[in-house]
Amino acid sequence: MILQSLYSLYDRLEGDDRYQIAPPGYSSQKITFRVVLAPDGRLFEIQDARQPEGRTMRPQMVFVPGDTKPSGAGLNPCFLWDNTGYMLGYKPEDKDSERTIQSFEAFRAKHLALEKEIASSAFSLVCRFLKGWDPARAVDHPVLKEITTGFGVFRIQGQTAYVHEDPVIRDWWRQHCAVQEKGETGQCLITGQQAPIARLHPKIKGVRDSQGAGATIVSFNDDAYESYGKRQSLNAPVSEEAASRYGLALNALLDGPMNYKHRFYLGDATVVFWTDKPTAVEDVFVQFATGSSESSENEEAQDQTVIEKLKAFLDSLRKGKEAYGELENDPEHSHFYLLGLTGQAGGRIGVRFFLQGTLGELLKNLRAHFLDIAFERQPAGAKWRGDPEFPSLQQLLDQTCPRKNGKPDREKIPPVLEAPLFRAVISGRPYPHGLFSSVIRRIHADREVNYLRACVLKGYLNRNLGKEIPMCLDTERKDPAYRLGRLFAALEKTQIDALGGNLNATIRDRFYSSASATPGSVFPRLLRTYQHHLSALEGGRKVHREKLIQEILGPMTDFPAHLDLPGQGLFALGYYHQTKAFYQKKENQGSETESSN
C-alpha cells in the first residue's frame, strides 16, 4: 500500500508548481554553476548560479536529465550536467588530480559519442567545447574556488534556456529513456499492467541517517533474498514508470521545496505526512506535530492563512465534529497517510510504520489522546510559556531520557517507543507499556514529576488500565497509592515551610524512590520527622496542615509493603496533584498562596 499511495500522489503533485515535480526521466538537482558557451563553441564565462538567501548563497534547483548521480568508485558521467570534475576536469584543492582528469575524459567521450545521434546545434556546441577545453585553464576562473559542492549545466550565450532544455534534446532523451526501459517485462505490482520492470528502484533523499546521495526503499542484493531466480528488483516487480512516479512523489515530500509541511522527525525516525487531496490539515499537521502549535497562534509574522487553518485544526481537537466545518474539505471523506522511515546500512531505508485512514478518524483519535492525557495546565505568564495544551509526541518521548546540557539527550530515547506511541495516538490503540515504565524510571532517577511526565502517566492509566484519572486534585479518591503520593507532597511541603531556606535537600530528593516503591518501610519514619516539622509551624497554617494530613490518612489502615508500576504511577500523580494544589494561583492574585487544604 505504501508504493500505491505514493504512485497516486504523483498525479496530484505534478500539477502543483510549488512541489517542482520533475517529469519522468528527470531529477531535481542543486545547480551551483553555469558553463556559458559562445556561439562558436568556445567558453564565454563560468557563472555562479547560486542565489542569495539572507547571508548565505543557495543552489538553484533545476530539472536535469537522469536520476540522482550514482555513488561508487567507477566513472559515471551524467548527461549535460555534472560536478566540476566531470564537466571541467577541475576540483579545488584536488587530492587526486589524475582521477579528476579521467572523469573529464569520460564525460567528454560520452557526449562526443552521441553527437551524430542527437541532431541539435546546441548539443554540437557543447561537443565543440569539450573537444577544445583544456582543464588547466580552469584556474583562470576564480568563481570555481568558491563553488565546492553542487552541479553545473550548460547554457549558450544570449539564451535563457539551458542546453538540456533544447526541444530536440528533450525529444531524444524521451526516446532514449523509452529504449532503456525495454528490459524484462512483467506484471507491475502497483498498476497491474504488463510493462518493463525496473531493475533498480529510485534513490530517496531527505531521510535522517541515510546516505546523502539517497537510498532505496526496495532493493535486493544478496542471494538469500533472490528466490526462483528473480534477481535484484524482479523479486518485487514494479514498472519503470511506476517506480519513477513513486520515487519523485516521495522525494518531493522529503527533499523538495515544500518538505517543511510534510516532513518531521520523531526520535531517529523521519516521518512523512500527506493527504490524498490538498487539505487544511495537511498545511498545519507538521507544525502541530512538532510542538510549535501553541506559539504559532500568536506570531504575527506567520502567514495569516496558515494561522487560521491552525486555529481551525486545534478547535476541531477541542470541540470535536462541531468544529469540522471550519476545516477545508470533508474530514470524513479525505484520507491521510503517515510514513515513518529510518536510514539503514547498505544504502537502504527501513520502514518503521505506515498508517492511513480518514481525516475524521485522525481527528477523533487525536482528540481522544489529548483527553486521555489532559491535565489542568499552568497558563503562560510574562516569563514562561506555560504548559502546552497539546504536547507533541517528541515532548512526551523526551520524558524517557536524561538531560544533557539542559536539553533532552534524545540519543538515549529507547528506539522501540516511537512507532508504538505513534500508532497508539493515531489509531486509538493502548499506549506502549515501555513508555510508562521508562517515565517511571526517569522519575525515580531525578525525583521530578513535571507536567509532561504526569500527562504520560495519566494517559497510560486512563486508556490502558481504565483508572479514570481526573485533571486536578481529587480529594475523594480512595486509592492508597494516590493518597500516599498526596501524603508525600504534604510532608515535603511541611518540611519546606518549617525549614525554609536552610534546606540542602528535601525528603523528595532523599526518599522519593523508596517511598513510591516500598512505602511500608519509609512512611513511618517520615511521619516521625513530620511531627518535628509541624511543631515549627504557627497559627492557621499548622492547623490546616494537620487537618490535611488527617484527611489523607483517614481511609487508610496501613502502608502497603510494595507498590507495583501502576501504583507508582498513581503515587506520582497524587504527588503532582497535591503539590500543584499547594501552589495554585488564585484568580484574583498574582502571588502563590496556599490553598484551603
C-alpha positions as CSV (number, residue, x, y, z in Angstrom):
1,M,0.0,0.0,0.0
2,I,2.9,2.4,0.5
3,L,4.1,2.4,-3.1
4,Q,0.5,2.5,-4.4
5,S,-0.3,5.5,-2.2
6,L,2.8,7.4,-3.4
7,Y,2.1,6.4,-7.0
8,S,-1.3,8.0,-6.8
9,L,0.1,11.1,-5.0
10,Y,2.3,11.8,-8.1
11,D,-0.7,12.9,-10.2
12,R,-1.7,15.4,-7.5
13,L,1.8,16.9,-7.0
14,E,2.7,17.0,-10.7
15,G,0.0,19.7,-11.3
16,D,1.2,21.9,-8.4
17,D,4.1,24.1,-9.3
18,R,5.1,24.6,-5.7
19,Y,6.4,21.0,-5.5
20,Q,8.6,21.2,-8.6
21,I,8.0,17.6,-9.5
22,A,10.4,16.5,-12.2
23,P,9.0,15.0,-15.4
24,P,9.7,11.2,-15.9
25,G,13.4,10.7,-16.8
26,Y,14.5,13.8,-15.0
27,S,15.5,14.8,-11.5
28,S,15.8,18.0,-9.5
29,Q,19.4,18.8,-8.7
30,K,21.3,21.6,-6.8
31,I,22.9,23.7,-9.5
32,T,25.7,26.0,-8.3
33,F,27.4,27.0,-11.6
34,R,26.8,27.5,-15.3
35,V,29.2,26.9,-18.2
36,V,28.2,29.6,-20.7
37,L,29.4,28.9,-24.3
38,A,29.9,31.4,-27.1
39,P,28.1,30.8,-30.5
40,D,31.3,29.3,-31.8
41,G,31.6,26.7,-29.0
42,R,34.3,28.4,-27.0
43,L,33.9,29.2,-23.4
44,F,32.4,32.6,-22.8
45,E,32.4,32.5,-19.0
46,I,31.7,30.4,-15.9
47,Q,28.9,31.9,-13.8
48,D,27.9,31.4,-10.2
49,A,24.3,30.0,-10.4
50,R,23.7,30.3,-6.6
51,Q,21.1,32.7,-5.3
52,P,21.4,34.9,-2.2
53,E,19.2,33.9,0.7
54,G,19.9,36.1,3.7
55,R,23.6,35.9,4.4
56,T,24.2,32.7,2.5
57,M,24.2,31.6,-1.1
58,R,21.8,28.8,-2.0
59,P,22.0,26.5,-5.0
60,Q,19.4,26.8,-7.8
61,M,17.1,23.7,-8.2
62,V,16.9,22.7,-11.8
63,F,15.4,19.7,-13.6
64,V,18.1,17.8,-15.4
65,P,18.1,14.6,-17.4
66,G,18.7,11.4,-15.5
67,D,18.3,10.3,-11.9
68,T,20.4,11.2,-8.9
69,K,24.1,10.9,-9.6
70,P,25.1,7.3,-8.6
71,S,27.8,6.9,-6.0
72,G,30.7,4.5,-6.2
73,A,34.3,4.4,-7.3
74,G,33.6,3.9,-11.0
75,L,33.4,6.7,-13.6
76,N,29.7,7.7,-14.0
77,P,29.3,10.9,-16.1
78,C,25.9,12.4,-16.3
79,F,24.2,13.8,-19.4
80,L,24.7,17.6,-19.9
81,W,25.2,18.2,-16.2
82,D,27.7,17.1,-13.5
83,N,30.2,18.4,-11.0
84,T,33.3,20.5,-11.8
85,G,35.5,17.4,-12.0
86,Y,33.5,15.8,-14.8
87,M,32.5,18.9,-16.7
88,L,35.8,20.9,-16.5
89,G,38.4,18.4,-15.2
90,Y,39.0,20.6,-12.1
91,K,38.4,20.5,-8.4
92,P,39.6,23.0,-5.8
93,E,42.3,21.5,-3.5
94,D,42.2,18.3,-5.6
95,K,43.7,15.3,-3.8
96,D,43.6,13.0,-6.9
97,S,44.1,15.1,-10.0
98,E,44.7,12.1,-12.2
99,R,41.2,10.7,-11.3
100,T,39.7,14.2,-12.0
101,I,41.2,14.2,-15.5
102,Q,39.9,10.7,-16.1
103,S,36.4,11.9,-15.0
104,F,36.5,14.7,-17.6
105,E,37.7,12.4,-20.3
106,A,34.8,10.0,-19.6
107,F,32.4,13.0,-19.7
108,R,33.8,14.2,-23.0
109,A,33.8,10.7,-24.5
110,K,30.2,10.1,-23.6
111,H,29.0,13.3,-25.2
112,L,31.1,13.1,-28.3
113,A,29.8,9.6,-28.9
114,L,26.3,10.9,-29.0
115,E,26.8,13.9,-31.3
116,K,25.8,12.1,-34.5
117,E,22.8,10.6,-32.8
118,I,21.5,14.0,-31.5
119,A,20.7,16.4,-34.3
120,S,20.9,19.5,-32.2
121,S,23.1,22.6,-32.9
122,A,23.2,23.4,-29.2
123,F,24.5,19.9,-28.4
124,S,27.1,20.2,-31.1
125,L,28.4,23.4,-29.4
126,V,28.8,21.5,-26.2
127,C,30.8,18.8,-28.1
128,R,32.9,21.5,-29.7
129,F,33.7,23.0,-26.3
130,L,34.6,19.6,-24.8
131,K,36.9,18.9,-27.7
132,G,38.9,22.1,-27.2
133,W,38.7,22.5,-23.5
134,D,42.0,22.3,-21.5
135,P,41.3,21.6,-17.8
136,A,44.5,23.6,-16.9
137,R,42.5,26.8,-17.9
138,A,40.0,26.2,-15.1
139,V,42.3,28.0,-12.6
140,D,41.7,31.2,-14.6
141,H,38.1,31.3,-13.3
142,P,38.2,32.2,-9.6
143,V,34.4,31.6,-9.2
144,L,35.2,27.8,-9.2
145,K,37.2,28.2,-6.0
146,E,34.0,29.4,-4.2
147,I,31.9,26.5,-5.5
148,T,33.0,23.4,-3.7
149,T,29.7,21.4,-4.0
150,G,26.8,21.1,-6.3
151,F,26.5,20.6,-10.0
152,G,26.7,22.6,-13.2
153,V,24.8,22.9,-16.5
154,F,25.5,24.3,-20.0
155,R,24.0,27.5,-21.5
156,I,24.5,29.2,-24.8
157,Q,25.4,33.0,-24.7
158,G,22.3,35.1,-25.2
159,Q,19.8,32.3,-24.4
160,T,17.8,31.9,-21.2
161,A,17.1,28.1,-21.5
162,Y,19.8,25.6,-20.6
163,V,21.2,23.3,-23.3
164,H,19.5,20.2,-21.9
165,E,16.1,22.1,-22.3
166,D,16.5,22.3,-26.1
167,P,13.4,20.7,-27.7
168,V,15.4,18.4,-29.9
169,I,17.5,17.2,-27.0
170,R,14.4,16.6,-24.9
171,D,12.7,14.5,-27.6
172,W,15.9,12.5,-28.0
173,W,16.1,12.0,-24.2
174,R,12.5,10.8,-24.0
175,Q,13.1,8.2,-26.8
176,H,16.4,7.2,-25.1
177,C,14.6,6.6,-21.8
178,A,11.9,4.5,-23.6
179,V,14.6,2.3,-25.1
180,Q,16.4,2.0,-21.8
181,E,13.2,0.7,-20.2
182,K,12.9,-2.3,-22.6
183,G,14.2,-4.8,-20.0
184,E,12.4,-7.8,-18.7
185,T,8.6,-7.4,-18.9
186,G,6.2,-8.4,-16.1
187,Q,3.1,-7.5,-14.2
188,C,3.6,-4.4,-12.2
189,L,2.6,-4.7,-8.6
190,I,1.4,-1.2,-8.5
191,T,-0.6,-0.8,-11.7
192,G,-1.3,-4.4,-12.5
193,Q,-0.2,-3.8,-16.1
194,Q,2.4,-5.6,-18.2
195,A,5.4,-3.3,-18.6
196,P,9.2,-3.2,-18.4
197,I,10.2,-3.9,-14.8
198,A,12.6,-1.5,-13.1
199,R,15.9,-3.3,-12.3
200,L,16.9,-0.6,-9.7
201,H,14.4,1.5,-7.7
202,P,14.9,5.3,-7.3
203,K,17.0,6.7,-4.6
204,I,15.2,8.6,-1.9
205,K,16.7,11.7,-0.3
206,G,15.9,13.5,2.9
207,V,15.8,10.6,5.4
208,R,17.8,11.2,8.5
209,D,20.9,9.0,8.9
210,S,20.7,7.7,5.3
211,Q,23.3,8.3,2.6
212,G,23.4,11.9,1.3
213,A,23.1,10.8,-2.3
214,G,20.0,8.9,-1.4
215,A,19.0,5.3,-0.5
216,T,16.4,2.9,-1.7
217,I,13.2,1.5,-0.1
218,V,13.1,-1.5,-2.4
219,S,16.3,-3.4,-3.1
220,F,17.7,-7.0,-3.2
221,N,21.5,-7.5,-3.3
222,D,22.0,-10.9,-1.8
223,D,21.3,-14.5,-2.9
224,A,19.3,-15.0,0.3
225,Y,16.7,-12.5,-1.0
226,E,16.6,-13.7,-4.6
227,S,14.0,-16.5,-4.9
228,Y,13.1,-18.5,-8.0
229,G,15.9,-16.9,-10.0
230,K,14.4,-13.4,-9.6
231,R,17.4,-11.2,-9.2
232,Q,17.5,-7.7,-7.8
233,S,14.2,-5.9,-8.0
234,L,12.4,-8.6,-10.1
235,N,11.5,-10.0,-6.7
236,A,9.2,-7.1,-6.3
237,P,8.2,-6.3,-9.9
238,V,7.4,-2.6,-10.3
239,S,7.4,-1.0,-13.7
240,E,10.0,1.7,-14.7
241,E,7.2,4.3,-14.9
242,A,5.6,3.4,-11.6
243,A,9.0,3.3,-9.8
244,S,9.8,6.7,-11.2
245,R,6.5,8.2,-10.2
246,Y,6.5,6.9,-6.6
247,G,10.2,8.0,-6.2
248,L,9.5,11.5,-7.5
249,A,6.5,11.9,-5.2
250,L,8.3,10.7,-2.1
251,N,11.4,12.9,-2.9
252,A,9.1,15.9,-3.3
253,L,7.7,15.3,0.2
254,L,11.1,14.6,1.8
255,D,13.6,16.8,0.0
256,G,11.6,19.2,-2.1
257,P,10.8,22.9,-1.6
258,M,7.5,22.0,0.3
259,N,9.1,19.5,2.7
260,Y,8.6,21.8,5.6
261,K,4.8,20.9,5.6
262,H,5.3,17.2,5.0
263,R,8.4,16.0,6.9
264,F,9.3,16.0,10.6
265,Y,11.4,13.9,12.9
266,L,10.3,11.7,15.8
267,G,13.3,10.2,17.6
268,D,15.5,8.6,14.9
269,A,12.6,8.2,12.5
270,T,11.9,10.6,9.6
271,V,8.1,10.9,9.4
272,V,6.2,12.0,6.2
273,F,2.6,13.2,6.3
274,W,0.3,13.8,3.3
275,T,-3.4,13.7,2.3
276,D,-5.0,12.4,-0.9
277,K,-6.0,16.0,-1.8
278,P,-5.0,19.4,-0.6
279,T,-6.4,20.0,2.9
280,A,-6.1,22.4,5.8
281,V,-4.9,19.6,8.0
282,E,-2.0,18.9,5.6
283,D,-1.0,22.5,5.8
284,V,-0.6,22.5,9.6
285,F,-0.1,18.9,10.8
286,V,3.7,19.0,10.8
287,Q,3.7,22.4,12.7
288,F,1.3,20.8,15.2
289,A,3.1,17.5,15.5
290,T,6.5,19.2,16.2
291,G,5.1,21.1,19.1
292,S,5.0,24.6,17.6
293,S,1.3,25.0,17.5
294,E,0.8,27.0,20.8
295,S,3.5,29.6,20.0
296,S,2.5,29.8,16.3
297,E,-1.0,31.1,17.2
298,N,0.4,34.4,18.4
299,E,3.2,35.0,16.0
300,E,2.2,37.9,13.8
301,A,5.0,37.1,11.3
302,Q,3.2,33.8,10.4
303,D,1.1,33.8,7.3
304,Q,-2.4,34.7,8.3
305,T,-3.9,31.9,6.3
306,V,-1.8,29.3,8.0
307,I,-2.7,30.7,11.4
308,E,-6.4,30.5,10.6
309,K,-6.0,26.9,9.4
310,L,-4.1,26.0,12.6
311,K,-6.7,27.6,14.8
312,A,-9.5,25.6,13.0
313,F,-7.5,22.4,13.4
314,L,-7.0,23.0,17.2
315,D,-10.6,23.9,17.6
316,S,-11.6,20.6,16.0
317,L,-9.5,18.8,18.7
318,R,-11.1,20.8,21.4
319,K,-14.7,20.6,20.2
320,G,-14.9,17.6,18.0
321,K,-17.2,17.3,14.9
322,E,-19.0,20.5,15.6
323,A,-15.8,22.4,14.6
324,Y,-15.1,20.4,11.4
325,G,-16.9,23.0,9.3
326,E,-14.0,25.3,9.8
327,L,-11.7,22.9,8.0
328,E,-11.3,22.8,4.2
329,N,-12.6,19.7,2.6
330,D,-14.7,17.0,4.3
331,P,-12.6,15.3,7.0
332,E,-14.8,12.2,6.9
333,H,-14.0,11.6,3.3
334,S,-10.4,12.8,2.9
335,H,-7.6,10.3,3.6
336,F,-4.3,10.8,5.4
337,Y,-1.1,8.9,5.2
338,L,1.8,8.7,7.7
339,L,5.1,7.0,6.8
340,G,7.9,6.5,9.2
341,L,11.4,5.9,7.7
342,T,14.9,5.2,9.1
343,G,18.3,5.2,7.5
344,Q,20.0,1.8,7.5
345,A,23.3,0.3,6.5
346,G,24.0,-0.7,2.9
347,G,22.2,2.3,1.3
348,R,18.8,1.2,2.3
349,I,15.8,2.8,4.0
350,G,13.8,1.0,6.6
351,V,10.0,1.4,7.1
352,R,9.3,2.0,10.7
353,F,5.5,2.3,10.3
354,F,2.8,3.2,7.8
355,L,-0.6,4.5,9.0
356,Q,-3.6,5.6,6.9
357,G,-7.2,6.4,7.3
358,T,-9.7,9.2,7.0
359,L,-9.0,12.7,8.5
360,G,-12.2,12.2,10.5
361,E,-10.7,9.2,12.2
362,L,-7.4,11.0,12.7
363,L,-9.1,14.0,14.4
364,K,-11.2,11.7,16.5
365,N,-8.2,9.7,17.7
366,L,-6.1,12.8,18.3
367,R,-8.9,14.3,20.4
368,A,-9.2,11.1,22.4
369,H,-5.5,11.1,23.0
370,F,-5.4,14.6,24.3
371,L,-8.5,14.0,26.5
372,D,-6.7,10.9,28.0
373,I,-3.6,12.9,28.9
374,A,-5.3,16.2,29.7
375,F,-4.2,17.9,32.9
376,E,-5.0,21.3,34.5
377,R,-2.4,23.5,32.9
378,Q,-0.2,26.3,34.2
379,P,-1.2,29.2,31.9
380,A,1.5,31.2,30.1
381,G,3.0,34.1,32.0
382,A,5.2,37.0,31.3
383,K,8.4,34.9,31.7
384,W,7.1,31.4,31.0
385,R,5.3,29.9,28.1
386,G,3.2,27.6,30.3
387,D,2.1,24.0,29.9
388,P,1.2,23.0,26.4
389,E,-2.5,22.1,25.8
390,F,-1.4,19.7,23.0
391,P,2.0,18.2,23.9
392,S,3.8,16.9,20.9
393,L,4.9,13.2,20.7
394,Q,8.5,14.3,20.8
395,Q,7.9,16.2,24.1
396,L,6.3,13.0,25.5
397,L,9.2,10.9,24.3
398,D,11.7,13.4,25.8
399,Q,10.4,12.4,29.3
400,T,12.0,9.0,28.9
401,C,15.6,10.2,28.6
402,P,18.1,12.1,30.8
403,R,19.0,15.7,30.1
404,K,22.4,16.8,28.8
405,N,23.5,20.4,28.9
406,G,20.0,21.4,29.9
407,K,18.3,19.6,26.9
408,P,16.9,16.1,26.5
409,D,19.6,13.6,25.4
410,R,17.5,12.2,22.6
411,E,20.1,9.6,21.7
412,K,19.0,7.8,25.0
413,I,15.3,7.6,24.0
414,P,14.5,3.9,23.6
415,P,14.1,3.4,19.8
416,V,11.3,0.9,20.3
417,L,8.9,3.5,21.6
418,E,8.4,5.8,18.7
419,A,6.4,3.6,16.4
420,P,4.1,2.1,19.1
421,L,3.4,5.5,20.6
422,F,2.6,6.9,17.1
423,R,0.2,4.0,16.4
424,A,-1.4,4.5,19.8
425,V,-2.1,8.2,19.2
426,I,-3.1,7.9,15.5
427,S,-5.2,4.8,15.7
428,G,-6.6,4.9,19.3
429,R,-4.7,1.8,20.5
430,P,-3.4,1.3,24.0
431,Y,-0.2,3.2,24.8
432,P,3.1,1.2,24.9
433,H,3.9,-0.1,28.3
434,G,7.6,0.8,27.7
435,L,6.7,4.5,27.6
436,F,5.0,4.3,31.0
437,S,7.8,2.3,32.6
438,S,10.5,4.5,31.1
439,V,8.9,7.6,32.6
440,I,8.6,5.9,36.0
441,R,12.4,5.1,35.9
442,R,13.2,8.7,35.0
443,I,11.1,10.0,37.9
444,H,13.0,7.7,40.2
445,A,16.3,8.8,38.8
446,D,15.9,12.5,39.1
447,R,12.9,12.8,41.5
448,E,10.9,15.1,39.3
449,V,7.2,14.8,38.4
450,N,6.5,17.5,35.9
451,Y,3.5,18.3,33.7
452,L,4.6,16.3,30.7
453,R,5.5,13.2,32.8
454,A,2.2,13.5,34.5
455,C,0.5,13.5,31.1
456,V,2.2,10.3,30.1
457,L,1.3,8.6,33.4
458,K,-2.3,9.8,33.3
459,G,-2.8,8.7,29.7
460,Y,-1.5,5.2,30.3
461,L,-3.6,4.7,33.5
462,N,-6.6,6.1,31.8
463,R,-6.5,4.3,28.4
464,N,-4.7,1.0,29.3
465,L,-6.0,0.3,32.8
466,G,-9.2,2.3,32.9
467,K,-8.3,4.2,36.1
468,E,-10.1,7.4,35.1
469,I,-7.6,9.9,36.5
470,P,-9.0,13.5,36.9
471,M,-7.4,16.6,35.6
472,C,-6.8,18.1,39.0
473,L,-6.7,17.1,42.7
474,D,-9.3,14.5,43.7
475,T,-9.7,14.6,47.5
476,E,-12.3,11.8,47.3
477,R,-10.1,9.3,45.6
478,K,-9.5,6.2,47.8
479,D,-6.6,4.5,46.0
480,P,-3.8,4.0,48.6
481,A,-1.1,4.8,46.1
482,Y,-2.7,8.1,45.1
483,R,-3.2,9.1,48.7
484,L,0.4,8.1,49.6
485,G,1.6,10.4,46.8
486,R,-0.6,13.2,48.3
487,L,0.8,12.5,51.7
488,F,4.4,12.6,50.5
489,A,3.7,16.0,48.9
490,A,2.2,17.3,52.2
491,L,5.1,16.0,54.2
492,E,7.6,17.7,51.9
493,K,5.6,21.0,52.0
494,T,5.6,20.9,55.8
495,Q,9.4,20.4,55.8
496,I,9.9,23.3,53.4
497,D,7.6,25.6,55.4
498,A,9.3,24.7,58.6
499,L,13.0,24.9,57.5
500,G,12.7,27.5,54.7
501,G,16.0,28.3,53.0
502,N,18.0,26.1,55.3
503,L,17.4,23.0,53.2
504,N,20.1,21.4,51.2
505,A,17.7,18.6,50.1
506,T,14.1,17.9,50.7
507,I,12.6,14.5,51.5
508,R,11.8,14.2,47.8
509,D,15.5,14.3,47.0
510,R,16.3,11.6,49.5
511,F,13.2,9.4,49.8
512,Y,11.0,9.7,46.7
513,S,12.2,6.4,45.0
514,S,11.9,4.3,48.1
515,A,8.6,5.9,49.3
516,S,6.9,5.3,46.0
517,A,8.2,1.7,45.7
518,T,8.3,0.4,49.3
519,P,6.0,2.8,51.3
520,G,5.7,0.4,54.2
521,S,9.3,0.8,55.2
522,V,9.6,4.6,54.6
523,F,6.4,6.4,55.7
524,P,6.6,5.6,59.4
525,R,10.0,7.2,59.5
526,L,8.7,10.2,57.5
527,L,5.7,10.7,59.8
528,R,8.0,10.8,62.9
529,T,10.1,13.5,61.2
530,Y,6.9,15.3,60.2
531,Q,5.9,15.9,63.8
532,H,9.1,17.9,64.4
533,H,8.5,20.0,61.2
534,L,4.8,20.6,62.2
535,S,5.8,21.9,65.6
536,A,7.7,24.7,63.8
537,L,4.6,26.0,62.0
538,E,2.3,28.5,63.7
539,G,-1.3,29.6,63.7
540,G,-3.7,28.6,60.9
541,R,-1.0,27.1,58.7
542,K,-0.3,24.5,61.4
543,V,-4.0,23.7,61.9
544,H,-4.7,23.5,58.1
545,R,-1.7,21.2,57.6
546,E,-2.7,18.9,60.4
547,K,-6.2,18.6,59.1
548,L,-4.9,17.9,55.6
549,I,-2.7,15.0,56.8
550,Q,-5.6,13.6,58.8
551,E,-7.9,13.8,55.8
552,I,-5.4,12.0,53.6
553,L,-4.7,9.2,56.1
554,G,-8.4,8.8,57.1
555,P,-9.4,5.9,54.7
556,M,-6.0,4.2,55.1
557,T,-5.5,1.3,57.6
558,D,-1.8,0.6,56.9
559,F,1.0,1.3,54.5
560,P,1.5,-1.2,51.6
561,A,4.8,-3.0,51.7
562,H,5.2,-2.6,47.9
563,L,3.6,-0.7,45.0
564,D,3.6,-2.1,41.5
565,L,4.3,0.1,38.5
566,P,0.7,1.3,38.1
567,G,0.7,2.0,41.8
568,Q,3.9,4.0,41.4
569,G,2.2,5.9,38.6
570,L,-0.7,6.8,40.9
571,F,1.7,7.8,43.6
572,A,3.4,10.2,41.2
573,L,0.1,11.7,40.1
574,G,-1.1,12.1,43.7
575,Y,2.2,13.8,44.5
576,Y,1.8,16.1,41.4
577,H,-1.8,17.0,42.1
578,Q,-1.2,17.8,45.8
579,T,2.0,19.8,45.1
580,K,0.2,21.8,42.4
581,A,-2.7,22.5,44.7
582,F,-0.3,23.9,47.3
583,Y,1.0,26.5,44.8
584,Q,-2.2,27.0,42.8
585,K,-2.6,30.7,41.9
586,K,-5.9,32.3,42.9
587,E,-7.7,34.1,40.0
588,N,-7.5,37.4,41.7
589,Q,-3.9,37.2,43.0
590,G,-0.6,37.2,41.2
591,S,1.4,35.6,44.0
592,E,1.5,32.0,45.1
593,T,-0.7,31.2,48.1
594,E,-1.5,28.0,50.0
595,S,-5.0,26.6,49.3
596,S,-7.5,25.9,51.9
597,N,-6.3,22.3,52.1
